[in-house]
Amino acid sequence: MARPILFEPVKSPFLVDDNFDISKAVTESDDDPGKAPNVEALEEAVAKLMKLQGKLYANSRYSVLLVFQAMDAAGKDGTIKAVMSGVNPQGCQVSAFKSPTSDELAHDFMWRCQNALPERGKIGIWNRSHYEEVLVVRVHPSYLDAQRLPQQPQPKDLADLWEQRYESIVAAEKHWARNGCVVLKFFLNVSQKEQHARFLERVNDPDNHWKFNATDLSESHNWKHYMSAYQDALRATARPWAPWYAIPADSKSFMRRAVAEIVVATLKQLDLPYPQLADEDRAALEAARKELEAER
């Protein structure tokens, strides 16, 4: 039975297990109190996260990786901005993974993400991630042609390929955890109806035209295929050392609050004492204090 490594997954109705059924995963929470209480709770969580991040940075024994996956217009960018609004930018590393470059395609599918792991003491935020390789690529298997795999998979081989990639992902994330990386993964679960409403807002607002791409709508036509890919990927890779949370995303304020509270509840489990000064450093500190007080 899989056991936690650095922390216990936060108890939540949105915590994914290997029986995860995406058709039953809510996109609107029955416990949503409304925008104003959510904004207030988010502010409280952000204040707590700011203090925890300072301790994480000073302690410098752990790193944190926040992975965000979602369909277009689910609110990844806004959630990252809202949740991390109080965090010192020096302690953060944000990576957005789009279509792979030729250099990235020349390596294995985990390579580009491996290179973006946060260093100890820092929080890494991935807007999309290595999971694109079992989501987008699964829906569009023709993308595999550019990856120049040793054995080009045939349609009958694809199920085995995805299973192999799940295994690689689980092994990599376990390795990261064993080396002090707190891995939290968030699937922002927006409904197709709400997604289309947000698309329409973008199309009708000239200031938001840049956010809309015609391919966003064409990808939405593959909704059932994406939901199947998400269900299989989340089931196969949810582990105590790298849990998935399927966060209802039809309400942006609730989604942001839920993510922030899970991050805070996780980091509070870590032992993050501030570094202790050596005797000679304490003596130097005391000498500096006396000198400064004498100037007053």
Legacy VTK file of the C-alpha trace (Angstrom):
# vtk DataFile Version 3.0
C-alpha trace
ASCII
DATASET POLYDATA
POINTS 296 float
0.000 0.000 0.000
1.367 3.425 -0.962
2.417 5.589 1.965
3.009 9.325 2.265
6.590 10.556 2.192
6.709 14.205 3.285
3.109 14.941 4.266
-0.366 13.499 4.549
-2.710 14.467 1.714
-5.196 17.043 2.963
-8.594 15.528 3.657
-10.890 16.999 1.074
-13.964 15.983 -0.941
-11.869 16.866 -3.979
-8.992 14.482 -3.239
-8.616 11.993 -6.099
-8.231 8.248 -5.560
-7.916 5.305 -7.935
-11.710 5.062 -8.180
-12.030 8.622 -9.450
-15.054 9.036 -11.731
-14.858 12.300 -13.627
-18.543 12.171 -14.517
-19.313 12.463 -10.796
-16.691 15.100 -10.035
-18.498 18.351 -9.314
-17.752 21.570 -11.158
-19.785 23.544 -8.608
-19.476 22.863 -4.879
-22.564 22.525 -2.692
-20.498 24.132 0.076
-19.723 27.316 -1.855
-20.694 30.177 0.504
-20.474 32.840 -2.185
-17.948 35.316 -3.529
-17.501 37.596 -0.506
-16.748 34.816 2.024
-14.486 33.122 -0.525
-12.486 36.302 -1.099
-12.115 36.806 2.662
-11.006 33.195 3.177
-8.558 33.508 0.267
-6.994 36.602 1.817
-6.538 34.744 5.115
-4.958 31.779 3.341
-2.634 34.016 1.312
-1.448 35.712 4.506
-0.663 32.314 6.025
1.062 31.182 2.834
3.244 34.282 2.861
4.573 33.379 6.331
5.021 29.714 5.417
6.901 30.640 2.277
9.284 32.770 4.305
10.016 29.809 6.582
10.364 27.485 3.581
12.887 29.852 2.007
14.888 30.298 5.211
14.843 26.592 6.073
15.855 25.585 2.534
15.392 21.823 3.009
12.190 21.402 1.029
10.866 22.639 -2.274
7.222 22.857 -3.335
5.793 22.061 -6.761
2.261 23.149 -7.628
0.988 21.574 -10.851
-2.059 23.065 -12.582
-3.903 21.228 -15.333
-7.249 22.148 -16.833
-9.240 22.675 -19.966
-8.959 26.099 -21.607
-10.599 28.990 -19.716
-10.783 27.030 -16.453
-8.835 29.776 -14.685
-5.274 28.519 -14.265
-3.626 31.918 -14.744
-6.047 33.728 -12.446
-5.751 31.085 -9.751
-1.957 31.164 -9.828
-2.009 34.969 -9.612
-4.552 35.052 -6.760
-3.060 32.278 -4.642
0.530 33.475 -5.012
-0.266 37.198 -4.673
1.389 37.515 -1.259
4.438 35.393 -1.951
7.908 36.875 -2.345
8.744 36.620 -6.077
12.329 35.702 -5.175
10.990 32.474 -3.700
8.946 31.435 -6.742
9.616 29.882 -10.125
6.772 29.881 -12.664
6.916 27.679 -15.764
4.361 27.452 -18.548
4.645 24.430 -20.820
3.296 24.959 -24.302
4.052 23.095 -27.524
7.487 21.475 -27.158
10.434 22.945 -29.018
12.646 20.921 -31.349
15.236 20.692 -28.570
12.637 19.362 -26.134
11.348 16.867 -28.679
14.874 15.507 -29.008
14.703 14.330 -25.376
12.362 12.066 -23.432
8.925 13.429 -22.561
9.871 14.242 -18.924
13.044 16.137 -19.754
11.731 19.676 -20.132
9.783 19.510 -16.870
12.621 17.879 -14.966
14.764 20.886 -15.835
12.163 23.249 -14.365
11.958 21.682 -10.901
12.187 24.273 -8.099
15.319 24.399 -5.995
15.116 23.809 -2.240
13.500 26.701 -0.439
11.395 27.731 -3.423
7.890 27.183 -4.747
7.614 26.043 -8.354
4.377 26.645 -10.244
3.698 24.728 -13.428
0.996 26.041 -15.744
0.448 22.777 -17.589
3.115 20.147 -17.138
4.424 16.684 -18.017
0.774 15.587 -17.940
0.260 17.152 -21.354
1.971 14.016 -22.665
-0.892 11.807 -21.467
-3.668 14.329 -22.092
-3.207 16.405 -25.249
-0.992 13.796 -26.878
-3.481 11.061 -26.039
-6.309 13.021 -27.655
-4.023 13.802 -30.610
-1.738 10.759 -30.957
-0.392 12.109 -34.247
1.767 14.414 -32.066
3.848 11.342 -31.271
5.262 11.429 -34.799
7.461 14.409 -33.893
8.847 12.648 -30.806
10.873 10.135 -32.821
10.336 7.311 -30.375
12.553 4.217 -30.798
9.496 2.193 -31.729
6.808 4.260 -33.397
3.605 3.087 -31.662
0.780 1.759 -33.762
-2.858 2.396 -32.759
-3.024 -1.013 -31.095
0.021 -0.104 -28.952
-1.238 3.207 -27.579
-2.905 1.834 -24.446
0.424 0.304 -23.422
2.239 3.561 -24.163
-0.013 5.580 -21.848
0.423 3.003 -19.091
4.192 3.201 -19.499
4.066 6.972 -19.266
1.914 6.805 -16.114
4.552 4.519 -14.598
7.328 6.930 -15.539
5.426 9.864 -14.043
4.702 8.066 -10.765
8.337 6.990 -10.444
9.628 10.498 -11.176
7.285 12.164 -8.711
8.239 9.644 -6.026
11.906 10.412 -6.666
11.201 14.152 -6.338
9.334 13.591 -3.067
12.129 11.463 -1.634
14.456 14.365 -2.290
12.334 16.919 -0.476
9.913 18.160 -3.131
6.318 18.608 -1.963
4.228 17.813 -5.042
0.610 19.036 -5.171
-1.435 18.636 -8.356
-4.633 20.521 -9.138
-7.127 19.675 -11.870
-9.326 22.753 -12.210
-12.568 21.078 -13.173
-14.671 23.480 -15.230
-17.870 22.446 -16.998
-18.108 22.734 -20.756
-21.078 25.077 -20.359
-19.081 27.462 -18.166
-16.081 27.171 -20.471
-18.159 28.296 -23.439
-19.612 31.171 -21.416
-16.075 32.354 -20.678
-15.128 31.965 -24.336
-18.060 34.209 -25.243
-16.957 36.825 -22.705
-13.543 36.889 -24.333
-14.960 37.146 -27.833
-17.264 40.023 -26.806
-14.593 42.001 -24.951
-11.973 43.599 -27.224
-9.553 43.805 -24.304
-9.727 40.022 -23.968
-9.512 39.057 -27.642
-5.859 38.129 -27.109
-6.952 35.408 -24.693
-9.040 33.602 -27.293
-7.693 31.271 -29.918
-9.903 29.524 -32.443
-8.247 26.240 -31.527
-9.650 26.618 -27.995
-13.153 26.006 -29.339
-12.082 23.198 -31.631
-10.382 21.491 -28.666
-13.610 21.812 -26.712
-15.264 19.655 -29.388
-13.017 16.853 -28.078
-14.451 17.234 -24.577
-15.399 13.589 -24.061
-11.967 12.432 -25.185
-10.278 14.872 -22.829
-12.463 13.851 -19.902
-11.574 10.217 -20.503
-7.873 11.107 -20.668
-8.086 13.147 -17.469
-9.907 10.389 -15.615
-7.343 7.752 -16.551
-4.354 10.004 -15.861
-5.582 11.177 -12.466
-6.507 7.649 -11.387
-3.162 6.246 -12.447
-0.943 8.943 -10.934
-2.679 10.000 -7.709
-0.340 8.976 -4.911
0.042 10.052 -1.261
3.363 11.733 -2.087
1.873 13.553 -5.103
-1.902 13.857 -4.645
-4.360 15.160 -7.190
-7.247 17.438 -6.226
-10.136 17.884 -8.681
-11.213 21.405 -7.743
-14.649 22.672 -8.866
-13.849 25.557 -11.206
-17.183 27.031 -12.287
-16.842 29.523 -9.420
-13.488 31.254 -9.681
-13.604 32.579 -6.127
-14.317 29.146 -4.641
-11.651 27.495 -6.800
-8.967 29.962 -5.713
-9.908 29.645 -2.064
-9.906 25.833 -2.200
-6.460 25.694 -3.823
-4.948 28.174 -1.366
-6.328 26.357 1.672
-4.994 22.996 0.483
-1.540 24.457 -0.129
-1.489 26.062 3.330
-2.760 22.921 5.091
-0.029 20.887 3.375
2.858 23.239 4.132
1.813 23.500 7.781
2.716 19.814 8.118
6.369 20.446 7.287
8.974 20.963 9.970
10.301 24.398 8.997
12.373 25.843 11.848
14.359 28.964 11.122
18.122 28.299 10.903
19.916 28.475 14.248
22.954 30.730 14.492
26.311 29.292 15.496
27.878 30.642 18.689
30.330 32.862 16.789
27.473 34.292 14.706
25.465 34.982 17.864
28.460 36.783 19.332
28.798 38.900 16.180
25.070 39.662 16.308
25.325 40.774 19.909
28.332 42.969 19.126
26.406 44.582 16.260
23.412 45.176 18.534
25.558 46.933 21.133
27.240 49.095 18.504
23.935 50.141 16.981
22.337 50.868 20.354
25.344 52.984 21.330
24.670 55.225 18.298
21.140 56.062 19.443
LINES 1 297
296 0 1 2 3 4 5 6 7 8 9 10 11 12 13 14 15 16 17 18 19 20 21 22 23 24 25 26 27 28 29 30 31 32 33 34 35 36 37 38 39 40 41 42 43 44 45 46 47 48 49 50 51 52 53 54 55 56 57 58 59 60 61 62 63 64 65 66 67 68 69 70 71 72 73 74 75 76 77 78 79 80 81 82 83 84 85 86 87 88 89 90 91 92 93 94 95 96 97 98 99 100 101 102 103 104 105 106 107 108 109 110 111 112 113 114 115 116 117 118 119 120 121 122 123 124 125 126 127 128 129 130 131 132 133 134 135 136 137 138 139 140 141 142 143 144 145 146 147 148 149 150 151 152 153 154 155 156 157 158 159 160 161 162 163 164 165 166 167 168 169 170 171 172 173 174 175 176 177 178 179 180 181 182 183 184 185 186 187 188 189 190 191 192 193 194 195 196 197 198 199 200 201 202 203 204 205 206 207 208 209 210 211 212 213 214 215 216 217 218 219 220 221 222 223 224 225 226 227 228 229 230 231 232 233 234 235 236 237 238 239 240 241 242 243 244 245 246 247 248 249 250 251 252 253 254 255 256 257 258 259 260 261 262 263 264 265 266 267 268 269 270 271 272 273 274 275 276 277 278 279 280 281 282 283 284 285 286 287 288 289 290 291 292 293 294 295
